[in-house]
Amino acid sequence: MPVNVLYSTSARATGGRDGRSGTLDGNLDVKLVTPKELGGPGGEGVNPEQLFATGYAACFLGAMKFVASQGGTAKVPADATVTATVGIGPRSEGGFGLEIALAVSLPGVDREAGEALIAKAHQVCPYSNATRNNIDVKLSLA
């Protein structure tokens, strides 16, 4: 399906999981480190899964706000949060795979309305669209 691109950005990584990564405009520059659980040294720095979780959480919250702005759903409260948990590990078919869970908190929003909002946001969010039919994303309303 074609996309009418309204914004794009570029990032460059050096050194793989134990190097650096950042956007070409200089707004983001991070030291990368492989977690101990994946055979790395752990310690100071971030890993691609943390960056993905951060981006997905922010994007999904933005998708909920977009859906709410279109009407017909619950409003997103100012103290709403999305916690994205990204897991990585070997796949039975070979290589590595991801598991994702999005836990949404919508204080003061009726459960049925909140679940409807989350379901609609999952259809709109570009991260959800990118992972659909490839990575199982578990959605929950806290």
C-alpha positions in Angstrom: 0.0 0.0 0.0 1.6 3.3 -1.0 2.3 6.0 1.7 2.1 9.7 1.2 5.2 10.5 3.2 4.8 13.8 5.2 7.9 13.5 7.3 11.0 11.4 7.2 14.2 11.1 9.3 17.5 9.3 9.0 19.7 7.7 11.6 23.1 6.0 11.4 24.6 3.3 13.5 28.2 2.4 13.9 29.6 -0.6 15.7 26.4 -2.6 15.8 24.9 -3.3 19.3 28.1 -2.0 21.0 28.6 1.2 19.1 26.7 4.5 18.7 23.5 5.5 16.9 21.9 8.8 16.2 19.9 10.9 13.9 21.7 12.7 11.1 20.3 16.0 12.3 22.1 15.5 15.6 19.0 15.6 17.8 19.5 12.1 19.1 22.9 10.5 19.8 23.1 7.4 22.0 25.7 4.9 23.1 24.7 1.4 22.4 25.4 -1.6 24.6 24.3 -5.2 24.3 22.4 -6.5 27.4 24.0 -9.2 29.5 21.0 -11.4 28.7 22.1 -11.4 25.0 25.8 -12.1 25.8 26.9 -8.5 26.1 28.5 -6.5 28.8 25.4 -4.6 29.9 26.0 -1.3 31.7 25.7 2.3 30.5 24.0 2.7 27.2 20.8 1.7 25.5 19.9 -1.1 23.0 17.7 -1.2 19.9 14.8 -2.8 21.8 14.7 0.1 24.3 14.7 2.5 21.5 11.9 0.6 19.7 9.8 0.4 22.9 10.2 4.1 23.5 9.2 5.0 20.0 6.2 2.5 19.9 4.9 3.8 23.3 5.0 7.4 22.2 3.5 6.7 18.7 0.7 4.6 20.1 -0.3 7.3 22.6 -0.2 9.8 19.6 -2.5 7.4 17.6 -5.0 7.3 20.5 -5.0 11.1 20.6 -5.5 11.2 16.8 -8.4 8.7 17.0 -10.0 10.7 19.8 -9.7 13.9 17.8 -11.8 12.3 15.1 -14.7 11.9 17.4 -16.8 9.0 18.4 -14.4 7.7 21.0 -13.3 8.5 24.5 -11.1 11.5 25.1 -7.5 10.8 26.1 -6.8 12.1 29.6 -3.7 14.2 30.1 -2.3 11.6 32.5 -2.7 8.7 30.0 0.3 6.5 29.6 1.4 3.7 27.3 4.1 1.3 28.5 5.6 -0.8 25.7 7.5 -3.9 26.6 9.7 -5.4 23.9 11.3 -8.8 24.3 13.8 -10.4 22.0 15.0 -13.9 21.7 15.7 -16.8 19.3 12.9 -18.0 17.1 12.2 -21.7 16.6 12.5 -21.1 12.8 16.0 -19.6 13.3 17.1 -16.1 13.7 15.7 -13.8 16.3 12.2 -12.4 16.9 10.4 -9.9 19.0 7.4 -9.9 21.3 5.6 -6.7 22.1 3.1 -5.8 24.8 1.4 -2.4 25.1 -0.2 -1.6 28.5 -2.4 1.4 28.3 -3.5 3.5 31.3 -6.5 5.8 30.7 -7.5 7.2 34.1 -11.1 8.1 34.4 -12.1 6.4 31.1 -14.8 3.8 31.1 -13.3 0.3 30.4 -15.5 -0.4 27.3 -14.7 3.1 25.8 -11.0 2.7 26.6 -10.8 -0.7 24.9 -12.6 0.6 21.9 -10.2 3.6 21.7 -7.2 1.2 22.0 -8.5 -1.1 19.3 -9.0 1.9 16.9 -5.6 3.3 17.7 -4.1 -0.1 16.9 -5.5 0.2 13.4 -4.1 3.7 12.9 -0.7 3.6 14.6 2.1 3.2 12.0 4.1 1.0 14.4 1.1 -1.3 14.8 0.7 -1.3 11.0 4.4 -2.2 10.5 4.3 -5.1 12.9 0.8 -6.5 12.0 0.9 -10.1 10.7 4.6 -10.3 11.7 4.9 -9.7 15.4 2.2 -10.5 18.0 1.3 -7.3 19.8 -0.6 -7.8 23.1 -2.8 -4.9 24.0 -4.1 -4.4 27.6 -5.9 -1.7 29.4 -4.7 -1.2 33.0 
